[in-house]
Amino acid sequence: MELRHLQSETAGTSGKLPNIIIDEFQIKKNKAREIKQDMKLRHQSETTTGKLPNN
């Protein structure tokens, strides 16, 4: 919903979103990927050792 609002504000840019918005989305996407990978590693460690690794 927020994205649609931003698109309407930038209608003069031939339908393209400003780079800063794309960059913010990419950062959030990368962070989500890191969290997912960390959770996967924790799960693997827990299933092989029976306990979570110490951080």
ZIVEN-V53130 format. One record per backbone hydrogen bond with DSSP energy under -1.0 kcal/mol. NH is the residue of the N-H (numbers start at 1). CO is the residue of the C=O. Records with the same first field share a line. If there is no record, write none. Layout:
# ZIVEN-V53130
NH: CO ; CO
This chain:
# ZIVEN-V53130
5: 1
6: 2
7: 3
8: 4
9: 5
10: 6
13: 10
16: 13
22: 18
23: 19
24: 20
25: 21
26: 22
27: 23
28: 24
29: 25
30: 26
31: 27
32: 28
33: 29
34: 30
35: 31
36: 32
37: 33
38: 34
39: 35
40: 36
41: 37
42: 38
43: 39
44: 40
45: 41
46: 42
47: 43
48: 44
49: 45
50: 46
